[in-house]
């Protein structure tokens, strides 16, 4: 690794009194490690991380990174602000994905370790310049990873802009509660407090229609159930995204926590509460053959992403809310991942 690369990849680690440990990197404000105990107390990493740090220069799969300015796909990379049509960088065929060719996942943040109300925290900040990846306005973004004494990792986002723009950031960690990815996520159980799933069309772009979960069994996680049947399901939407799930779920904000993931074998459980209106559940359908993760060539479904965010492809559908941030205004949002054992 060259001196420049060594400076580029700076990491910090925070711990709580229970031994839970979180490590993140300035490149993409990327989570490299979330070490939590299983039912016997053994600490292991429950997020996927590349073995070779240099891979994060490109980060295929966006492992652990903050993505934006807008997460998800935007058809043809086109959005409108008032009467102006704006062309965003096309990073997946003709479409814009996860902020463009060099979105937040590929930018170097300023980072520091600090303490917030007695909790250890990591604070990352980045100035996204006007015109970056096509987005208007200078956006000042801050991401805080805060580790509490009850084994919760709070991810807090805030920012402000000097011109109207769009902001829909999320964290793209792949979770595997077996610990150090010793098993795929098929045996995990999942609950998502959502009865409506966005239907996808060509290139995984939302059609604007909804699937009612109760009418499409592979997508129905309103009660906890194993993930594997969804991975194996003979369903056109499952086949469309490469065998598995890669769909936005519209969250029921009355249900807290809105999402629960558990691994019955290790006993680890993760509960998620968010103020975002949706979560993209992605079961790692394209991970197979990626660079080495946890000492192995990754198999399909090695991890599951639960990307809390607003609706993707908001431009094409009038009934989708637009993540508009106006000049001079600021935004805040928060997602909390709480770890326990069953």
Secondary structure, DSSP 8 states (H G I E B T S, - for coil): --HHHHHH--EEEEE-TT--EEEEETBTTEEEEEEEE-TT--EEE-B--BSSGGGGGT-TT-TT-EE-SB-SEEGGGEEEETTEEEE----BTTBEETTSTT-GGGSB-EEEEEEETTEEEEEEEEEE-TTGGG--S-EEEEEEEEE-TTSEEEEEEEEEESS-EE-B-EE--EE-TTSTT-S-GGG-EEEE--SEEEEE-GGG-EEEEEEEGGGSGGG--SS-EESHHHHH---HHHHHTTSS-EEEEE--TTSSSSEEEE-TTT-EEEEEEESSSEEEEE--TT-TT-S-BTTB---TTS-EEEEEES-SSGGG-TTS---EE-TT-EEEEEEEEEEEE-
